Structures are given as structure tokens and as C-alpha cells.
């Protein structure tokens, strides 16, 4: 588990389906079988902040590791940082190969910060190398339409999405922030469902 660099441990049994009814329990159970990893398929989780995207992603990774798969968790910001470091050291090819060899690569918060040209192209290389060979889990609060801005290039974003979506299951999570639910109960925030 340590080599996967999971930021914290989450278990699927702690996920509250009643609080996030847009999450298909059947789709989660299918993902927990890890067949998607053996078949090189992806899981993409969308939704506003606090709806459980990272919780689910980590739970999926924990199950994959338990079943003997290799996994690595990175935030999109860490991807950018690691790419810049590797580029400056002349080890970029080695980094891309390392990420490509994993059974499961998780990238959290895609779109939280835009990718620069270098990292957008490297991200494309990783997605291309993993296409049909290695599974990925991505979380994002940006819709596919906004990915052109995330990667600074509509054509590149389309190429990335084409490969990611060809063999993927998407979770479009709609609902309120789990982190803010107690504050809303206390009347500190208006109780409004976001989409």
C-alpha cells in the first residue's frame, strides 16, 4: 500500500450511497472486481468538490492492491511537478515508462490546475502508452467540454479523451459536498444541490 502513495485509506464500506444516490452501487461493485484492470480499461469520476470522487478512487485502488495489482496515486499537480523535475534531470522517458508499467494509475483532480504544454504532451504520452494496456482512474470536477482549457489545446484534449473514453466507465456524481453536510445542517451554508 505504501508504494501506491495513497494520501489516506478509504474503504468502500464507508461510502454513503444514501448521501450520493447518483452513484450506482452496481457499477461500484463491478469496479471492485478489478476486471477493468486486467482488461486495460478506465474509470473516470466527475462531479463537484466533496461528492466522493477521491473516496471512491482510493477505495478502488485499495481493492486492486489487495488483489495483487500495482497502483500509484498522483494528484494532477504532482504529475506536473514530477514531469518538470524529470525534464530538468533528463529522465522524462524513464518517468513515462514507470507510469506506463503500472497496472493501475490514479490521477486525482484533473483540471484543478491547467497543464502547461510540456506536461499536457507528457500526459498524452502516458495515456497513449496505457491505451488498452493499463487501467487508469481519473477524478475531475471539470466536464469533458472544459478539457481543452485544462490541456491548453482542444486537439490534444480530444486525442486524450478519445483514448481514455474508448474503454471506460464514467461516474457522473451529482450532489452536495459530504464535507459540508454538517455545516449545512447547522445552517452555516444554504442547503442546495449542485450539479
N, C-alpha and C positions, 0 to 999 in steps of 0.2 A: 504493500500500500504506500509505503514511504516514497518509493521511486516514482509513483504516479503524480506526486506533488499536489494531491487534493488539498484544497485550502481548509477543509474541515470534513468531518464524517457526517454523512446523511444516509438515512435508511428509508427505503420506500414505505415501510410500515408507519413512518411518522408523517407521511404526506396526507393532508386533509382534503380528500376528494369532495367532501361536502362544502368546503370553503371555495374550492375551484372546480365547479361542476363541468366546466368546458374541457377538462382533462379526461380523456377516455381511459377508464380503468382497464378495459380490454387491450387498448393499444399499449399501455404501460406494461401489462402482463406479457404481451408478445415481445416487447423490447427486452424484458428481463430474461427471456430465454437465451438471449445473445446470438440467435441465429443470424441476425443482421451483421454481426461482426464476421462470422465465418463466411458470409456472402459478400463482404465488402460494401455494405450499404450504410446509409447515413441516417441520423436523426437530427432534425432541426427544430428548435424550440423558440417560438416567438411569443412576445407579449410585453406588456408594460412592466416597469420595475416592481419587484416584490410579489409576483404571482407564482413563483415556484420553479422557474426555469432552471436555475442553478441547482436547486434541491434535487430536481429530477435527474439532471445531468450527472451529478455526483452519485446519486443512487444507482444509476445505470452503470457507472464506472466501477463502483464498489462490487456490484454483482459480476461484472465482467472479470475483474481481478480475482474474485472468489472462484470463478470458473477457470482460471488459469491464463487469461489473456493479459497481454501487456497494454498499459494505458498511460497517458500523460495528459495532465490538465494544465492549460495555459489560459490566461486572460488574453484578449486581443492586444492589450497594452504590452504584455510580456512577449508576445510574438514580435511586435515592432522592436522592442528593446533587444531581444535575443538576435534578431536579424541584423540590427545595426552593429552590435558587438561582433558578430561573426564576420560581417562585411569588413570591419576595420582590422580584424585579425587574419583575414584571408581564408576563413574556414566556413564560408557560407555553404559551399557544396556539401561539406560534412554535416552541417546542421540540417539541411533539407533532407539528406539521406537518412539521418537519425529519425526525424519526424515521420518520414515515409515508411520506415520499417516497423513502426508500432502497429499492434493490432487495432488499437483504438486511440484516436487523437481527439481531445476535447478542447474546444476554443470557446471561451466564455466572453460575453459582452462584445460580440462583433458589431461594430458601428458606434460603440460608445465614444471612441476617438476615431477620426478618419485615418486611413492608412496613407503613408507617403508613397511615392512612385516605386521606390525600391521594395518596400515591404508588400505593397499590393502585387507586384510581379512575383515576389517570392511566395506569397500566399497562393497565387495561381499555380506556381510550380508544384507546391505541396499538394494542392487539390488535384492537379493533373496526375501526379505520380500515384496518389492514393486511389484515383478513379478506378472502380471495380476491383481494387486490390486491398484496400484498407478502409475500415469504417471511421467515420467522424461523427462527433456530436458538436453542434454549434448552438449557442444561445444568442439571441439578439432582441433588442426592443425596436429595431428598425425593420420596416416591411421590405420586401424584395424590391419594390419600386425605388426605394431610397438607397439601394446598394451602389448605384452609380456614383453617388456623392461620397459614400463610405470609401470606395476604392479610387475615387478621383478620375474615373474613366468608365463610361457606360458600356463600351465594347468589352473591356476587361471584366466588368461586373457580370455581364451577360454570359461570358465564357465560364466564369467561376460558377454562376448559378446553374448553367446548363449541365455541368459535371456533377455538382452537388445534388441537384434535384432529380436527375435521371434515375437514381436508385436511392430514394429517400422516403422517409415518413416524416411529415411535419406535425408539430403540435402547436396549434394557434391558441394560446391560453388567453382567455379574456376574463377579467375580473378585477377585484380590488387587491391592494397590496396586503399581503399577510403581515408584513412588518408593522403596518399602520393600523391594523384592525382594532387593537386595544385602545389606541389613541382616538379612533373614530367612536368607539363605544363610550369613551369618556367625554365626547363632544368637542374634541380638540380639532377635528377636521370634519368637513361635510361628508356624509356617507353617500358617495357617488361611485357608481360602477364605471370604470374606464374601459375603453375598447382598443 
